[in-house]
Amino acid sequence: MKKLIIAALFVVGASSFAQNNNDRPQRGDFSPEKRVERLTTQLNLDAKQQEQVKQLYAEQAKNRQAQTGFSREQMMEERKKTEEKLKTILTPEQLKKWEANQAEMRKRMGNRQGGGMGDRPERPQGGADMEN
């Protein structure tokens, strides 16, 4: 009887562990389709905008795959180009909301990494200002 109870607990535990969490948003899913879906939800994009953004993100993904060994500067330049193109697709209201979302995301990322640059206390540079 004891073995049966242990086996039943094992089966229940294993099945609950193996469940797929498709209802929960996946972190780090940067596919063009998911990015368009997320942007559509956030900004209420129309069908034409969705198609334009999908093409933009697909092009960006293709460029990333073609360019192995991207430097940080190249990545920032690529992101800047994508953002400039995105700004031409969005309405002024959508752009304002998108920029607010971007600022919030950067703030959260900074907090997750132990504080952004603006959150760090000033430290003196050089020997004259340092206390012993």
ABEGO torsion letter per residue (X at the ends): XAAAAAAAAAAAAAAAAABBBAABBBBGBABAAAAAAAAAAAAGBBAAAAAAAAAAAAAAAAAAAABBGBBAAAAAAAAAAAAAAAAAABBAAAAAAAAAAAAAAAAAAAAAAGEBAAABBBBBBEAAABBX
